[in-house]
Amino acid sequence: MVQFIYNKEMDWSRSTYSFNFLSSLFYLAHKYDVKELMEDILVSIPKKNTDEDAKLALDIAFLAEDNNILFPSLSEVLYDTAAVLLKQIFRHRFDEFISFYPETEGASNTSAVLDKLLKKMKILSHCSNCKQSPCQNAAGLGRGNPDVYKLGEIVDSSRFTGLTIYGEITEQCSLDPTLYVYNCSRD
């Protein structure tokens, strides 16, 4: 905080700043009314480099819940960060996330955290057709994309729906002579 006050350039992307440290620094910035530092912390949290670690994401979510009453803006940013990280890990598979979540039992606010995380994960923008973020429009199905496991309905001579191995419907796939591709364009 002293470095910030004396206009030293802060490298917020450094991995040495933990989410707990940033949360404590936010508290100090609030206590001493350093609004610019508070804003910088809120902007830096989503940009922080993190490994795809589900336990870390849950720790971030519990930290968000701990700050929910005093610092709702910090809590919101932390919840968003945790939800984005969990979305990357579980790839919209809420059932896998829910089966993973009971491993964290013990805290008194687990149900509140679970509810908020599920709401955030559902709200996160992803294509309503391919269920991917970013949208896979015109991308071929296969490596990096869920393969069509089963043909659904044929819509017309060039489009069809398919089912993934998880039973999810993939709508508006188009048929190309050499490859199946997503067609998420809005006609």
SVG drawing of the C-alpha trace seen along z (x, -y; Angstrom):
<svg xmlns="http://www.w3.org/2000/svg" viewBox="-36 -9 44 51">
<polyline fill="none" stroke="black" stroke-width="0.4" points="0.0,0.0 2.9,-2.3 4.3,-1.7 1.0,-2.6 0.6,-5.8 4.1,-6.9 3.2,-6.3 5.4,-3.3 4.2,-1.2 2.4,1.9 2.5,5.1 -0.8,6.6 -0.4,9.7 2.4,11.1 1.5,14.4 3.1,13.5 0.0,11.5 -2.5,14.1 -6.2,13.5 -6.1,13.3 -3.4,10.7 -5.4,8.6 -8.5,9.0 -6.5,7.7 -5.0,4.9 -8.6,4.0 -9.5,3.8 -6.6,1.4 -7.4,-0.7 -11.0,-1.0 -9.9,-1.8 -7.6,-4.6 -10.0,-5.7 -7.6,-5.1 -10.3,-4.7 -8.0,-4.4 -6.2,-1.4 -9.5,0.2 -10.5,-0.2 -7.1,1.2 -7.5,4.3 -11.0,4.9 -9.8,4.6 -6.7,6.8 -8.4,9.8 -10.1,11.2 -6.8,10.7 -4.8,12.6 -3.0,15.7 -4.3,18.8 -3.8,22.5 -6.9,24.5 -7.2,25.7 -10.8,26.4 -9.7,26.1 -8.3,22.7 -11.5,21.6 -13.5,22.8 -11.1,21.0 -11.7,17.8 -15.5,18.4 -15.2,18.8 -13.1,15.6 -15.8,13.9 -18.5,15.1 -16.3,13.8 -16.2,10.4 -19.9,10.4 -21.3,8.1 -18.5,5.5 -17.3,5.3 -20.0,6.5 -18.0,5.2 -15.0,7.2 -17.2,10.2 -18.8,9.9 -15.5,9.8 -14.2,12.7 -17.3,14.8 -17.0,13.9 -13.4,15.0 -14.1,18.3 -17.1,19.0 -14.9,18.3 -12.2,20.6 -14.7,23.3 -16.3,23.0 -12.9,23.5 -12.3,26.6 -15.7,28.3 -16.6,26.9 -20.3,26.3 -20.7,29.7 -22.6,28.7 -23.1,32.3 -19.3,32.8 -19.0,29.6 -21.7,30.6 -20.1,34.1 -16.8,32.4 -18.2,29.8 -19.0,32.1 -15.3,32.7 -15.2,29.2 -17.8,29.8 -17.0,28.4 -17.5,24.6 -20.7,23.2 -21.6,21.2 -21.1,24.0 -24.7,24.0 -24.7,20.2 -21.4,20.5 -22.7,23.3 -25.9,21.5 -24.0,18.3 -21.4,20.2 -24.1,22.2 -26.0,18.9 -22.8,17.2 -21.7,20.2 -25.2,20.3 -25.1,16.5 -21.6,16.6 -21.9,15.9 -21.5,18.8 -23.2,19.7 -26.6,21.0 -26.2,23.3 -22.8,25.0 -22.5,24.4 -18.9,23.2 -17.1,20.1 -16.0,18.6 -18.6,19.7 -17.4,22.4 -19.3,21.0 -17.8,22.5 -15.3,24.6 -15.0,28.2 -16.2,30.8 -13.4,33.0 -10.2,32.1 -10.9,29.4 -14.7,29.6 -17.1,32.3 -17.6,34.9 -21.1,35.6 -21.8,38.9 -25.2,39.4 -27.1,37.8 -30.2,36.0 -32.7,34.6 -32.1,33.5 -33.3,29.9 -32.9,29.5 -30.6,30.6 -27.5,28.9 -28.2,28.7 -28.8,31.2 -28.7,31.5 -26.4,33.8 -25.9,35.2 -22.6,35.2 -21.4,38.2 -23.0,36.4 -26.4,36.3 -26.3,32.6 -28.0,31.4 -25.8,29.5 -28.1,27.6 -27.6,26.2 -24.6,28.3 -24.0,28.0 -22.9,30.7 -19.8,30.1 -18.5,32.8 -15.4,33.2 -16.3,32.2 -19.0,31.4 -19.0,27.8 -20.8,25.7 -23.3,23.2 -24.3,20.8 -25.1,17.9 -28.5,16.3 -30.4,16.4"/>
</svg>
